Every structure is written in structure tokens, then in C-alpha cells.
Amino acid sequence: MPQITVDHSAQLKHGFEWDRPAFVQDLHSTVVEIAAAKLPACKTRFRPADDVFIGHEQAEDHALVHVHIGLLPGRTEETKARLTETVLELVRRHVRPVDGLTLHASAEVRDLDASYRKFVEPAE
């Protein structure tokens, strides 16, 4: 916890300036500051999507970024909203469209289900 997934259009690798390590560093620092998470517990994965549609059209001149943040229950709705707004500002700051592409960004913070479990297996 927290479990963070960044779904994005595959073209973000080519049509945008995006320093992913700097984004993740700022993202994790933000989650620690706002949601009182522990830094070693922050985990982020990026999932590119080849086929993205806006309306009925394939999004050739558009790109999507959606940040999902799953936290253990206990944060107020105000904390979740503040985290979501701050994450959107991070996307705005770190993802720069080039060549006339339009960026659609969104974020959500949700409670992990009560069934959530994890383990860490140290290397030998």
C-alpha cells in the first residue's frame, strides 16, 4: 500500500515529454505527505494502452493518462480529494504534449478492499 497504477496511451512514449522517474518521485512524495503513507510502501506501475478512443474516434491526436491510487481505508474524503487534485497537477507539470497532441488526464483515489493482503519476500 499504496498501490498506484498509471494507465496511459502508448503514444505518450513518443509524442510527449515525460520524465517518469521524476514524476514517480514527486508522486510518491505527495502520497506520503497528503495520505500519510510510508515511502517504502509506495508502488507504481505504468500500463500503456495501444487502442484509445475519444468518443467514437480512435484518439490519434489525443492521449490519455489516468492515475489510480489504492489506499488502505481510513482517509477522509477531503484527504482523497486533495490527493487527487495534487496528482492532476503533477501530471500537468510532468507530462508535456508536443506536436499538437491533446492530453486528457484524470485521477482517482479509492480504498482498497478489505480482502487486500500482501507479502514481501526478501532476496536470498
C-alpha positions, 0 to 999 in steps of 0.5 A, a space after each residue: 500500500 499504496 498501490 498506484 497504477 498509471 494507465 496511459 496511451 502508448 503514444 505518450 512514449 513518443 509524442 510527449 515529454 515525460 520524465 517518469 522517474 521524476 514524476 514517480 518521485 514527486 508522486 510518491 512524495 505527495 502520497 506520503 505527505 497528503 495520505 500519510 503513507 510510508 515511502 517504502 510502501 509506495 508502488 507504481 506501475 505504468 500500463 500503456 494502452 495501444 487502442 484509445 478512443 475519444 468518443 467514437 474516434 480512435 484518439 490519434 491526436 489525443 492521449 490519455 493518462 489516468 492515475 489510480 491510487 489504492 489506499 488502505 481505508 481510513 482517509 477522509 474524503 477531503 484527504 482523497 480529494 486533495 490527493 487527487 487534485 495534487 496528482 492532476 497537477 503533477 501530471 500537468 507539470 510532468 507530462 508535456 504534449 508536443 506536436 499538437 497532441 491533446 492530453 486528457 488526464 484524470 485521477 482517482 483515489 479509492 480504498 482498497 478492499 478489505 480482502 487486500 493482503 500482501 507479502 514481501 519476500 526478501 532476496 536470498 
